[in-house]
Amino acid sequence: MSSGNLVTAKCHALLPTGGAGTRLGGDLPKQFQQLAGKPMLAYAIEAFMESPQIESIWIGVAPGFIDNPILKGLAKGKKPVHFLPTGGPTRQETVRNTLGALLEAGISINDWVLVHDAARPGVTAELIKKLIDSVQGSHVGGLLAMPLADTLKKADLDSVIAGNIPHSEKTISREHLWQAQTPQMFGLKTLHDALEEAIRQEADITDEASAMELSGFKPLLIEGATRNFKVTHPADWELMQLLLHSLSKK
């Protein structure tokens, strides 16, 4: 992104929701299951709705889910919400496809896109603002992340392969290690091209920042919050439900 466009560049939210969420179970993909009284995806949409710097919200959905009535209830708000049948077999393909749809819709190649996991309903408008304010003055982009607090252990590979209870082989220093969160904020065209190249190379990328790193960028790490954890397993679901219920009572 050129420095002349940084001031006028707008910000858009992108939520990939093409996954099935099989580890959590249930009849619906986890992002559409009821969590503390509403579909989990609703919490992220609401946080972006409450963010003054966000112009529009784009949601990549599995093509077979695009006509589900659940989506109509999620589209209500003061900002445009676009549900697109851009869900692919992998997360990175869903994001790449949805970014392509933004470009086709005429969104400026110099605009910022904040990609956020629908399975992180603990995100807040304050966290989104913190990321935008920290990243907008850069040419690179960045992501919310948390410095690792726990001691890391490397498991003995032989025991893992054998299917036995793993043994701790060594302790890994947590110095300089961060746990990635979302949103992850990058220039629209820059991110699209980085993902396109990573997919072409069949590279092992697990988030947008890893695709940008593969392209030679060094994204900024902006400290996030513990509440912005990812809901993956049933225990995560229960913990997030407790958190959201407690916040609703305040």
C-alpha positions in Angstrom: 0.0 0.0 0.0 1.4 3.4 -0.9 1.8 6.0 1.8 -0.4 8.4 -0.2 -3.4 6.1 0.3 -3.0 5.3 4.0 -5.1 8.2 5.2 -8.0 7.6 2.8 -8.0 3.8 2.9 -11.1 2.4 4.4 -11.5 -0.7 6.6 -13.7 -3.7 5.9 -14.3 -6.9 7.9 -14.1 -10.4 6.4 -15.3 -13.4 8.3 -14.7 -16.8 6.7 -17.4 -19.2 7.8 -17.1 -22.0 5.3 -15.9 -24.6 7.8 -18.0 -27.4 9.3 -16.6 -27.2 12.8 -16.6 -31.0 13.2 -14.6 -31.1 16.4 -17.3 -29.4 18.3 -20.2 -31.5 16.9 -23.8 -30.6 16.4 -26.2 -30.4 13.4 -25.0 -27.0 12.3 -21.5 -25.6 11.7 -20.3 -24.2 15.1 -20.3 -20.6 13.9 -24.1 -20.8 13.5 -24.9 -22.7 16.6 -26.7 -21.0 19.5 -24.2 -19.7 22.1 -25.5 -17.8 25.1 -28.7 -17.0 23.3 -27.6 -16.2 19.7 -25.6 -17.7 16.8 -21.9 -17.6 17.7 -21.2 -15.6 14.5 -23.5 -12.8 15.7 -21.0 -11.7 18.4 -18.3 -11.0 15.9 -20.7 -9.2 13.5 -21.9 -7.0 16.4 -18.4 -6.1 17.4 -17.6 -4.9 13.8 -21.0 -3.1 13.7 -20.0 -1.2 16.8 -16.6 -0.2 15.3 -16.8 3.3 13.7 -13.8 2.6 11.5 -15.4 -0.4 9.8 -17.2 0.4 6.5 -18.7 -3.0 5.6 -18.8 -6.6 6.6 -18.2 -9.5 4.2 -18.9 -13.1 5.1 -17.7 -16.1 3.1 -20.3 -18.9 3.4 -20.3 -22.5 2.1 -22.3 -22.4 -1.2 -24.8 -25.0 0.2 -25.5 -22.8 3.2 -26.0 -19.5 1.4 -29.8 -19.7 1.4 -30.1 -20.8 5.1 -32.7 -18.5 6.9 -30.2 -18.1 9.8 -28.2 -15.7 7.7 -31.1 -13.3 7.2 -31.3 -12.7 10.9 -27.6 -11.9 11.1 -27.7 -9.3 8.3 -29.5 -6.7 10.3 -27.6 -3.6 11.4 -26.4 -0.1 10.6 -23.7 -1.3 8.2 -23.9 -3.4 5.0 -23.4 -7.1 5.6 -22.7 -9.2 2.5 -23.0 -13.0 2.6 -21.2 -14.6 -0.3 -21.1 -18.2 -1.5 -17.2 -18.1 -1.5 -16.6 -20.8 1.0 -13.9 -23.2 -0.1 -12.4 -26.5 1.1 -9.9 -24.7 3.3 -9.9 -21.5 5.4 -7.3 -19.9 3.2 -9.3 -20.6 0.0 -12.4 -19.1 1.6 -10.5 -16.0 2.5 -8.9 -15.8 -0.9 -12.2 -16.3 -2.7 -13.9 -13.6 -0.5 -11.1 -11.1 -1.1 -11.5 -11.8 -4.8 -15.2 -11.0 -4.5 -14.4 -7.7 -2.7 -12.1 -6.7 -5.6 -14.8 -7.6 -8.1 -17.3 -5.5 -6.2 -15.1 -2.5 -6.7 -13.6 -2.2 -3.2 -10.3 -0.2 -3.5 -7.2 -2.4 -3.7 -5.7 0.1 -1.2 -8.3 -0.5 1.5 -7.6 -2.5 4.6 -9.3 -5.9 5.3 -9.6 -7.3 8.8 -10.0 -11.1 8.7 -11.6 -12.5 11.8 -12.4 -16.0 12.9 -16.2 -16.4 13.6 -15.1 -18.9 16.3 -13.7 -15.9 18.3 -16.9 -14.4 19.7 -15.0 -12.6 22.5 -13.7 -9.9 20.2 -14.7 -6.4 21.1 -15.0 -3.0 19.3 -12.2 -1.8 21.6 -9.8 -4.6 20.4 -10.7 -3.8 16.8 -10.0 -0.1 17.3 -6.7 -0.9 18.9 -5.6 -3.0 15.9 -6.7 -0.5 13.4 -5.1 2.4 15.2 -1.8 0.5 15.5 -1.7 -0.8 11.9 -3.0 2.1 9.8 0.3 4.0 10.0 2.2 1.0 8.7 2.8 -0.3 5.2 2.8 -4.0 6.3 -0.3 -4.8 8.4 -0.6 -6.7 11.6 -2.6 -9.0 13.9 -3.8 -9.3 17.4 -1.7 -11.8 19.4 -0.8 -12.7 22.9 2.7 -13.3 24.4 2.9 -16.9 25.5 2.6 -17.3 29.2 2.8 -21.1 29.6 5.8 -23.3 29.5 6.1 -25.2 26.2 7.0 -28.9 26.0 8.0 -30.8 22.8 6.6 -34.3 22.8 8.7 -37.4 22.0 7.9 -38.2 18.3 8.3 -41.9 18.7 5.6 -42.1 21.5 3.2 -40.0 19.4 3.7 -42.2 16.3 3.1 -45.3 18.4 -0.1 -43.9 19.8 1.1 -44.0 23.4 0.9 -41.3 26.0 3.5 -38.8 24.8 6.7 -38.1 26.8 8.1 -34.7 27.2 11.3 -34.6 25.2 12.4 -31.0 26.0 11.2 -27.6 27.1 11.0 -24.9 24.5 11.7 -21.3 25.5 8.6 -19.2 25.2 10.7 -16.0 24.9 9.7 -14.1 21.8 6.8 -16.5 21.1 3.3 -15.1 20.6 -0.1 -16.9 20.1 -1.8 -15.5 17.0 -5.4 -14.3 17.3 -7.7 -12.4 14.9 -8.6 -10.0 13.5 -5.6 -9.9 11.1 -5.4 -6.7 9.1 -3.7 -6.3 5.7 -4.2 -4.5 2.5 -6.8 -6.0 0.3 -4.8 -6.7 -2.9 -1.6 -7.5 -1.0 -3.3 -10.1 1.1 -5.2 -11.6 -1.9 -2.0 -12.0 -3.9 -0.1 -13.4 -0.9 -2.8 -16.0 -0.3 -3.0 -16.8 -4.0 0.7 -17.5 -4.1 0.7 -19.5 -0.9 -2.1 -21.7 -2.2 -0.3 -22.1 -5.6 2.8 -23.3 -3.7 0.6 -25.6 -1.5 2.4 -24.0 1.4 1.5 -24.8 5.1 -0.3 -21.6 6.1 -2.7 -21.5 9.0 -3.6 -17.8 9.0 -3.3 -14.6 6.9 -0.1 -13.5 8.6 1.7 -16.7 7.6 0.8 -16.1 4.0 2.2 -12.5 4.3 5.3 -13.8 6.0 5.8 -16.2 3.1 5.7 -13.2 0.8 8.5 -11.5 2.8 6.4 -9.3 5.1 6.8 -8.9 8.9 3.4 -8.2 10.3 3.0 -6.1 13.5 2.1 -8.0 16.6 -0.6 -6.1 18.6 -1.4 -7.4 22.0 -4.9 -8.8 22.1 -6.9 -10.1 25.0 -7.4 -13.5 26.8 -11.2 -13.3 26.2 -10.6 -13.4 22.4 -9.8 -17.1 22.5 -10.9 -19.5 19.8 -13.8 -21.9 20.4 -12.7 -25.3 19.0 -13.6 -28.0 21.5 -16.7 -28.5 23.8 -14.7 -27.2 26.8 -14.0 -24.0 24.9 -17.7 -23.7 24.2 -18.6 -24.0 27.8 -16.0 -21.5 28.9 -17.1 -18.9 26.3 -20.8 -19.4 27.3 -19.9 -18.7 30.9 -18.0 -15.6 29.8 -20.7 -14.2 27.6 -23.4 -14.9 30.2 -21.4 -13.1 32.9 -20.8 -10.1 30.6 -24.5 -9.9 29.7 -25.4 -9.5 33.4 -23.2 -6.4 33.9 
